[in-house]
């Protein structure tokens, strides 16, 4: 990630508003990823812009990658959308152009870290624009998602560890190799009671994160 010095009064004003120097990430398309994630959450431009204290037009420019984005503002947007800033960056080179909408190399997975929850998720899907979202969740010891609901349906496979899963009022204890599926509109909760991380492969439709 390259961070360049301010080169104009306009950039200086923007950086002051965001609390840091602006990002300049060649080819990163951060704005596109912000829009993709915002839409997956079902949030409007007006809603998110108001929550982070900027105008709708400025957020629209950010999402179209036509306005420089201060690091401080990216942090606010990431917090509002419930992800760590590293969600907007690949871990390494995204690979050949002709792979990017089809293939995700293991070294290039995008990560979501839920601060305070003890849950980290790796996106296996190339993006959130299609009908499916595929994730690997690492649920650390003591981590509890608490009950939540959203539109769609989901299924999963426990890859490592022992998972406590609630769907509505039903409670299941699942081990390695066990799988499950349920409507996402049912209140559901995951908990790791053990001393080792639990890994779960999830398939969710439509994309939620």
N, C-alpha and C positions, 0 to 999 in steps of 0.2 A: 504494500500500500504506500503510495507516494503522497506526501503532504507538502505542498509548495507554499512559499511565502505569499502574502497578499500583494497584489500588483496594482490595485486601484482603490480609490476611496469607496467605491460601491462594494467591493469585496470586503473592505474593512468594516463597513457598516453591517454587512451580512454576518461577518464573523462575530462582531460584538453582540448581535442579536442571538446568535447560537451559542456563544460562550467559548468559542475556540476557532482555530484556523479552519478554512474550508477544505473539504476533501477534493482531491483530484485523482481519481482512480481510473486510469486508462482502461476502457473497455469493460468496466465493472457493471454498468447499467444498473446502478443502485436504485435509481428512480423507478425503473420497471419492476424491480423486486419489491419496492415499497407498495406500489399499486397492486401487484399480484397478491401480496399478503393482506393488504387492507380489504380487497374484494373478497378474499377467502374468509375473512372475519365478518363479512357483511356490513362493513363500516363505510359511511359516505365520506367524500372529501370534506364537507362542511363539519361533520362530526369530529374527524381526526384533527383537522386544522384548528378548530376551536379548542380542543383538548390540549394541544401543544402550544397554543398562543400565537399562531401565524394566520395569515390570510388564506382563503381558499385558492386565490390565484397563485400565490407563492407555492403552496403545496402542489398544485397542478403542474407548475413549472418544474418542481423537483421531480415529480413522477414522470415527466416527459424528458428528463435528463437535459433540460435546457437552462437550468439554474444551478449555480454552485451551492453545495450543501455543507454547512459547517458541521464539524464533528459533534459539537454540543447539541445541534438540532437533530442530527441522526440519532443521538442517544435518547432524546425526548420521544422521537417517533418510535424507536425500538421499544422503549419502556411502555408506551401507550398501546402498542400492538403485541406486547407480551413476549418479546424475544430479546436475546442478547444481540449486540451489534454485529457479532460475527455471522449472524444469519445472512447478512447482505454481502458477504464475501465468500469466495471459494477458498479452500485451504491451500490450493496450489493452482497451477495453470488449469483453466477449464477444458483444455484439450482441443482437438481439431474442431473447426467450425461445424463440420457435417455430423458431429456426434452430439452436439449440445442439447438438442431437443429429444434425444433418444437414450443416450448412454450417460451414466454417472459413474466415473471411475472412483474406486474406493478412497483414494487420497483427496478427492474433490467434493466429498459430501458436505452439505451445509448442516450446521449444528444449531440446535435451539437449546439454550440452558435456562431453566426456570429457577431463577434465584430464590432461595428460601424453600423450594419444594424438594430439592434433591433429585430432580428428574432431568436427564439430558436426552435429547432426541436427535437422530440423524435422518435427514431426508434422503430417501433412496430414489424418489421420483425426480426426473429432470427439472420439473417446475410444478407450480400449483394451478396451472391453467387447464389441465385435463380433467377427466371425470374421477380419477383415482389419486389418492395420496398414499404412498408407501413409506413407512418409518420403521426405524429400530429405536425403541425406547430403552434406556438404561435407568432403572429405578433403584436408587441407592438405599442401603439399609435405613429403615425408619421413615422413608419417603412415603407420603400419603397424598394422592391427588385430590382427595375429598370429592364429594358428589358434584357432578356437573352434567349438563345436557347440551345437545346441539342438533342441528338438522342432519339427516342422513342415516347411514348404517356403517358398522365397522366389524372387522374380524381380526383375530390375532392368533399368534403361535408363540408359546413360551419357549425360548431358545436356551435360557440358563436360569437356574434358581427356582424359587417357589413364590408364586404370586397369589395374593388374596384379591379376589375380584368380586365386587358387588354389582348386580344388575337389578335395579329396583330393590326389593327386600330380600332377594336371593343372594346367598353368599357361597362362593366357590373357592376352593384351594386347589391351585393348578401347578403342576410340575413340568419339568422339561418334556417337550413333545406334546403336551396338551394344547388344544386349540379351542376357539370360541367364536361366537358371532352374535350380535344383538343390534336392535335399532338404537341409534345414538340418541333418539328422543327419550329413551328410558334413562332415568338417573343412574349413573354408573360411577364407580370408584375403584381405584387400584391402591394397594398397600404392600410394602415389602416389610414383613415382620422379621426377616432373617438377618444374618450378619454378613451376607455377601450380596453383591448387586444382582438384580434380576434383569434379564434382557428379553424383550418382547418384540416380535415382528408384527406390525399393525398394517392393515389395509383399510382405508377410510374413504367413503364416498358420500357427498362431494368433499373435496379438500377442505380441511377445517382450519389449519394453522396459517 
